[in-house]
Amino acid sequence: VYQTRRDTLCDGLNRIGWEMTPPQGTMFAWAPIPEPYRELGSIEFAKMLVTEASVAVSPGVGFGPDGDAHVRFALIENEQRTLQAVRNLKKALTKLG
C-alpha cells in the first residue's frame, strides 16, 4: 500500500518538475524544496503550500537545521487524493513561479 502511495506521489511530483528520489522503506517522502522557493525556508514554503495548494507538509527544519531545504510528505492518502494534491501543487507552483 505504501509503495503504491509513494510511487503515486513521487511520480506525480517528478512529472510536474519537482524532482525527488523515492524513499525506501518508510511512510514518508523527504522532498527538496524546488530551487525557486528554497530561499523561503521550509516553514514559509510549507505555509505557502497550505494556503495556495491546500496541501499540508511538514517543514524540514523541524527535523534539524539541515532539513530546512526540504519538506516531508506523509504517505497517508489514497492515490486519488494524492493525484489531486499533485494537481493542486502544479497549479500553485505554476501560478507563483
C-alpha positions in Angstrom: 0.0 0.0 0.0 2.7 2.5 1.0 4.8 1.6 -2.1 1.8 2.5 -4.4 1.3 5.7 -2.5 5.0 6.5 -2.6 5.1 5.9 -6.4 2.0 7.9 -7.0 3.4 10.9 -5.1 7.0 10.7 -6.4 6.0 10.1 -10.0 3.5 12.9 -9.8 6.0 15.4 -8.3 8.6 14.4 -10.8 6.1 14.9 -13.7 5.4 18.5 -12.6 9.1 19.3 -12.3 9.6 18.8 -8.5 12.4 16.3 -8.7 12.9 13.9 -5.8 14.1 10.4 -5.2 11.6 7.9 -3.9 12.3 6.9 -0.3 12.9 3.2 0.6 11.0 1.5 3.4 9.2 4.4 5.1 5.7 6.0 5.1 7.2 9.5 4.5 8.7 11.2 1.5 11.5 13.7 2.1 11.4 16.2 -0.8 13.9 19.0 -1.5 12.2 22.4 -1.9 12.2 23.4 -5.6 15.0 25.8 -6.2 12.9 28.9 -7.0 11.3 28.6 -3.5 14.3 27.3 -1.4 15.2 30.8 -0.1 11.8 30.8 1.7 12.9 28.1 4.0 10.8 25.1 4.9 8.4 26.8 7.3 7.3 29.6 4.9 7.3 27.1 1.9 5.0 24.7 3.9 2.7 27.6 4.8 2.6 28.6 1.2 1.6 25.1 0.1 -1.3 25.0 2.6 -2.5 28.4 1.5 -2.0 28.1 -2.3 -2.4 24.4 -2.9 -4.4 23.1 0.1 -1.6 20.6 0.7 0.0 20.1 4.1 3.6 19.0 4.5 6.0 19.1 7.5 8.7 21.7 7.3 12.1 20.0 7.2 13.6 22.4 9.8 11.5 20.5 12.4 13.9 17.6 11.9 17.0 19.6 12.4 18.7 22.7 10.9 20.0 20.8 7.9 16.4 19.9 7.0 15.4 23.5 6.1 15.8 22.9 2.4 13.2 20.1 2.5 9.6 19.2 3.3 8.2 15.9 4.4 5.1 14.3 2.9 3.3 11.6 4.8 2.0 8.8 2.6 -1.3 8.6 4.3 -3.8 9.4 1.5 -5.1 7.1 -1.2 -3.9 7.5 -4.8 -6.9 9.6 -5.9 -6.3 12.2 -3.2 -2.6 12.2 -3.8 -3.1 12.8 -7.5 -5.4 15.7 -6.6 -2.7 17.1 -4.3 -0.2 16.9 -7.2 -2.6 18.8 -9.5 -3.1 21.4 -6.8 0.7 21.7 -6.3 1.2 22.1 -10.1 -1.3 24.9 -10.2 0.1 26.7 -7.2 3.8 26.4 -8.2 3.0 27.5 -11.8 1.0 30.5 -10.5 3.7 31.6 -8.1 6.7 30.7 -10.2 
